[in-house]
Each structure stands twice: as structure tokens, then as C-alpha cells.
Amino acid sequence: MVYQLFCLLFLILIIVGTVSLFRSIKHRKTRLDIMEKKMDDLHELIKRGKN
């Protein structure tokens, strides 16, 4: 009984995870671009700090 409950919870988690993944794929490009820009800014700051 407990085992079946765990399996059900696991399945629900997987389904919810995939749905949110597919939704975030659309936004991921912009999110990645933002992250990249932040990393570049950080890199510039580090370079300036060393000089």
C-alpha cells in the first residue's frame, strides 16, 4: 500500500516536472541570455579588479 503511494507520488512529480520543463523551454533562451550577460559583467569586474 505504502509502496503504491510512493510510486504514484513519483509519477505525479515526473509529470509535473516535464510540464514545467516544456513551459520553461520557451523562456529559457532569454533566461540564458540574461545569465550570459551577468557572467560577462562579472568577468569584466574581475578583470578591472586585477588591473
C-alpha positions in Angstrom: 0.0 0.0 0.0 2.7 2.5 1.0 4.8 1.3 -1.9 2.0 2.1 -4.4 1.5 5.5 -2.8 5.2 6.3 -3.3 5.0 5.2 -7.0 2.0 7.4 -7.6 3.7 10.4 -6.0 6.8 9.8 -8.1 4.8 9.6 -11.3 3.0 12.8 -10.4 6.3 14.5 -9.7 7.7 13.4 -13.1 4.6 14.6 -15.0 4.7 18.0 -13.2 8.4 18.2 -13.8 8.1 17.6 -17.6 5.2 20.0 -18.0 7.1 22.8 -16.2 10.2 21.9 -18.3 8.4 22.3 -21.6 6.9 25.6 -20.4 10.3 26.9 -19.3 12.0 25.9 -22.6 10.2 28.9 -24.3 11.6 31.3 -21.6 14.9 29.5 -21.2 16.5 31.3 -24.2 16.0 34.7 -22.7 17.0 33.5 -19.3 20.2 32.0 -20.7 21.0 35.3 -22.4 20.5 37.2 -19.1 22.7 34.7 -17.3 25.4 35.1 -20.0 25.3 38.9 -19.8 25.6 38.7 -16.0 28.6 36.4 -16.3 30.3 38.7 -18.8 29.7 41.7 -16.5 31.2 39.7 -13.6 34.2 38.8 -15.8 34.8 42.4 -16.7 34.6 43.4 -13.0 37.2 40.7 -12.1 39.5 41.9 -14.9 39.2 45.5 -13.7 39.8 44.5 -10.2 43.1 42.7 -11.1 44.5 45.6 -13.1 
